Amino acid sequence: MPTTNNPATSMKSFPKQTPAADADKSPADLIDARIGELVGWRGDLLSRLRGLILGADASITEEWKWNTPVWSCGGILCVGETYKKVVKLTFPKGASLPDPSKLFNSSLEGNARRAIDFPEDGHVDEASLVALVRAAIALNQASGGDPERVA
């Protein structure tokens, strides 16, 4: 569908497609490229969050879906998005995860997903984030781990 400059009538096609020029690249290469194109703090932060996520468990895999980084283990764990003022990690099953450190600070109204917005100078509670990723893995394993099911 065409897009317009009027936000009230603007329509985008979903799901977002990976450009044809990138179709033969690995998810890791696409994530590297996304990090590289983000000048400044957003690229640095996405890279740091990626390292924490991958470090949580050796069986986590990187994927590229909806033209964005996705980390999975028996199903989707989280999606990494970048915006002007935040780097966002969205956990599709976040509402079912324990969050004793209160990391979730976005998308709190939904029945399934929860997100963490990390602003430029925000604190990253590394231990709590790793624990949250491990809890998401455990939830995927307990629910049968359908890798394509996001909610």
Rosetta blueprint (number, residue, H / E / L):
1 M L
2 P L
3 T L
4 T L
5 N L
6 N L
7 P L
8 A L
9 T L
10 S L
11 M L
12 K L
13 S L
14 F L
15 P L
16 K L
17 Q L
18 T L
19 P L
20 A H
21 A H
22 D H
23 A L
24 D L
25 K L
26 S L
27 P H
28 A H
29 D H
30 L H
31 I H
32 D H
33 A H
34 R H
35 I H
36 G H
37 E H
38 L L
39 V L
40 G L
41 W H
42 R H
43 G H
44 D H
45 L H
46 L H
47 S H
48 R H
49 L H
50 R H
51 G H
52 L H
53 I H
54 L H
55 G H
56 A H
57 D L
58 A L
59 S L
60 I L
61 T E
62 E E
63 E E
64 W E
65 K E
66 W L
67 N L
68 T E
69 P E
70 V E
71 W E
72 S E
73 C L
74 G L
75 G L
76 I E
77 L E
78 C E
79 V E
80 G E
81 E E
82 T E
83 Y L
84 K L
85 K L
86 V E
87 V E
88 K E
89 L E
90 T E
91 F E
92 P L
93 K L
94 G H
95 A H
96 S H
97 L L
98 P L
99 D L
100 P L
101 S L
102 K L
103 L L
104 F L
105 N L
106 S E
107 S L
108 L L
109 E L
110 G L
111 N L
112 A L
113 R L
114 R E
115 A E
116 I E
117 D E
118 F E
119 P E
120 E L
121 D L
122 G L
123 H L
124 V L
125 D L
126 E H
127 A H
128 S H
129 L H
130 V H
131 A H
132 L H
133 V H
134 R H
135 A H
136 A H
137 I H
138 A H
139 L H
140 N H
141 Q H
142 A H
143 S L
144 G L
145 G L
146 D L
147 P L
148 E L
149 R L
150 V L
151 A L
